[in-house]
Amino acid sequence: MKKILLLILLMPGICISQVRLPLATQTPPKGTSHSEMVQFLSDICTESELYDLEFVGASSGGHKIPAVFYPKRSVWKKDQTRVFVFAQQHGNEPSGKEALLMMLHELYLHPQISDYANLNLILVPMVNPDGNEADKRRNGNDYDLNRNHVILSEPETRLLHKLFEQYQPHVTLDVHEYGSGTWLEHGYIKDFGEQLDCVSNPAIPSTLKNFAIREILDPTIEQTRARGVKANRYLITRGDMGHFVRHSTTDINDGRNGFGIRYSLSFILEGLNAYPKEEKIWQRGKYQLTLIDTFLKLCNEKSQNIYTLVENIRNEYASNVPDSVIIQADYTERYSRPLEVTLIRTTDFRDTTLTLPHYRPEPEAVVTVKRPVAYIVKRPDQKIIAMLESHHIAYNVLTESETYNVEQFEISGRDTLRLEGRDTIIPGGRFIRAEVTFTPGDIIITTSSIRANQIVQILEPQSFYGISYYKEYQSLLDSDIYPVFRIISKN
């Protein structure tokens, strides 16, 4: 009897000794700081045999960025689907981080129950700790990280791509939040609940996109709704209600197409944001967790199909490099049609159904170019070298002068592309054939590899996705000849 009583008396102590979720220690919940997250992850990874914890890099402001691997990498199965989930690229969008911490806490509390047994998970709950601490969108260098996946100038995006290169995930999920104020002046709150979408860049194989929509995206939305959480596909909206609406950009500078162009099933999740950021943070995290959990359960159920599909596509594109690549695309009127949506009416805060007249669900290819054998960059500066190395794109450095037959782009001025409602400056001019002698230090980037689509989209002078769009590379437009040449043959 005394032993039983002693056990009963000790039980509260056992519960208290369990690691608590940071939000659960706050009254009222206000959101998890960087130091609270690091302590929480360190505690559960110390107490549990489930996880590996690794600090994979640091932010521009010096905050350590942790990644959690579930299950421990030592028990990963080689032929099992790898899923990479990362959150809070934007510092003032914290609910994805809270959702991942909640998920890890649930696994810690109930290790015997796993709905992800067929998956190897890589989780980065807080990509942008500087933004989290300052409650701002951008990082410590004042850069929007989710517009940095082409030039990779920031340490936070570089570490994401380093993880991708190291583990070659088959599925990625980039977690964000969106604002509700687009149509307030029209008397409506834009509340689409949890919004999920997939790749849109038209150079990404349609097989990947079609599988993503049919087998993962649509069922995730349907099953999330069945669990009592509002969910839809992600819509970009702006202007008045007569303006066209579309899915997310085709640009490869975000965390969705940025990894999708490397042949992964890549997704973006957008939950409804709040102001201030701590308002209803527990509920927002729970809503995001519901969709993430549903998403992962579907990936778990279809793990073998996902693994086979992605591996086959990667093998195919490694051996059969495409002859042409789309470098400009737009959501044009060609596919436009009406779309019925549900919004909240501000007069009585009830759901009301409306029809938006101009929904453009698919992008259309605008410009396609023939893939050259290789590119050669004349006198590359350190920014170009660093970008290529951060992308793990191979290049060769000339050690002696060599002459090539090339196509060189003669710049006559600057043109403005108006695609997806965005102005993009590109060089105006034309390609001409020439015989050019290149000197030691110039670099050659071949395109006969699995990275061909990405390389062409980044290096073509008139690409909507190219480096000349970024302020760091505007100097490429200052000379008479664009310093990236298409190689035809060696003389």
Secondary structure, DSSP 8 states (H G I E B T S, - for coil): -HHHHHHHHHHHHHHHHS---GGGGSSS-----HHHHHHHHHHHHHH-SS-EEEEEEE-TTS-EEEEEEES-GGG--TTSEEEEEEE-SSTT--HHHHHHHHHHHHHHH-TT--S-TTEEEEEES-S-HHHHHHT-SS-TTS--GGG-TTT--SHHHHHHHHHHHHH--SEEEEEEEE-S-TTGGGTEE----EEEEE---TTS-HHHHHHIIIIIIHHHHHHHHHTT--EEE--B--SSTTS-EESS---TTSTTHHHHTTS-EEEEEEEE--SSTTTTHHHHHHHHHHHHHHHHHHHHHTHHHHHHHHHHHHHHHHHS--SEEEEEEE--GGG-EEEEEEEEETTTTEEEEEEEEEEE-S-EEEEEEE--SEEEESS--HHHHHHHHHTT---EE-SS-EEEEEEEEEEEEEEEEEETTEEEEEEEEEEEEEEEEE-TT-EEEE--STTHHHHHHHH-TT-TTSGGGSGGGGGGGSSSB-SEEEEEEE-
